[in-house]
């Protein structure tokens, strides 16, 4: 459990399993609605180190990544093709579905468009 009080010049945080009820009531009497009680028994973990993330990352193809970034921008396959230099919509579809590999040149352009590292669009399997 955590009790948090935030005012302009005061920031009180009390953490523990059994915060005395009298203390919580005293804080509420003094600070009213500014007192927030949370239950933070859950342990925070680095998601990048979880088996779930590692499994998901291994299953995600460069085509999946391309589709995810494209949809996040609200772009159609046709729009992405235009931005990549008039690549036909069907070519984009084939890349997203893994029927056509993403060339290093296209990966470079995708990385620039989405402002992410180029390796997100290159399969580790293609490097072997």
N, C-alpha and C positions, 0 to 999 in steps of 0.2 A: 504494500500500500504506500502511496505517496501523497502528501499534503503539500500543495503549492500555493503560495500567496505572492501576488505581484501587484505592487503599487508603484507609483512614480519613482520612489527612491528606495523601496524595500523589496527584496526578493528572498523569500524564505522557502527552503525545501527541506522536508523532513522525510526520511526514508526508513522503513523498518517494517517488521512483520506485525507488531502490536503497538501502534501509535496510541498513546493514552487518549481515551474519549474526551477527557476533561481538556486536554490540550487542543483537540480539534474544535470543541465547543468554544474555547477561549479565542481561538483564531477567528472563528465564524462571528463571534460577538464583536470582535474588534474590526474585522475587515469585510464582513458580510459576504456578498456574492463574489468577491475577488478570490475567495478560498476555493480551490479546485482539489477534489479528492479523486485520485486515480488508483487503479489496481494494476501495478506493473510487475506482477509475478512472472510474466513471460520473460525469458532470457533472449536478449537480442543476439542475432547471429549474422555473420557475413553471408549474404545469399549466394555470393559467388563461390563459396566453399561448400554449399549444400549438395548432396547427391542429386536432388531434384534439378537444380540448375545445371549441373555437369551433364546429366542425362539429356536434358532439353537442348543444351548447347551442342552436344554430339549429334543429335537428331536433326538439328536445324541446318538446312542446306543454304548455300549462297542464294539460290532462287527464292527460298522462304524469306530470307533477310531482305532481299530486294523488294518483294511484295509487301512486307511489313513496313518498310520505310516509305514505299510509294503510297500505300494506303494512309499512313500517318500524315502525309502531306496533302491527302485528298486528291491525288492525281490519278487519272486513268492510265491504262497501259499505253494508250495512244499519246497522251500528254508526255509521259516519261520518254517514249520513243522520240518525240519531237525534241525534247530537251537533250537527248543523247546524240542528236545529229540525224534526225529523220530515220530512225530505225523503225521498221514496220511493227504494228501492234502484235502481230502473230509471233514475231521474233522475241518480243518482250515476254509474251505468254509462254513461249517455249523455254526461255531462260528461267522464268519463275517456276515452271513445272519440272525442271531438271532434264528437259529433252534436248537442250542446247547449252553447252558450257558458256560461262561468262568469260570473255577474253580479258587479258590483263589491261588492255586499252579501255574496254568498257568498264571494268572494275575501277580503274582510275577515275573515269568520268563520274561513275556512281558515287564514289567516295567524295568527290568534290561537290556534287549536287547535294548530298545529304550531310556533308561536313562530318564524316566519320572515317576511320582508318580503312584503307583499301582492302586489307586482309579479310574484312567481313564479307566480301563478295568473291573470295577465292576459296575453293574447297581444299582442305588439308589433304584429302585423298588425291587431288590432282597434282600435289607436290611430290608424291611418292614415285 
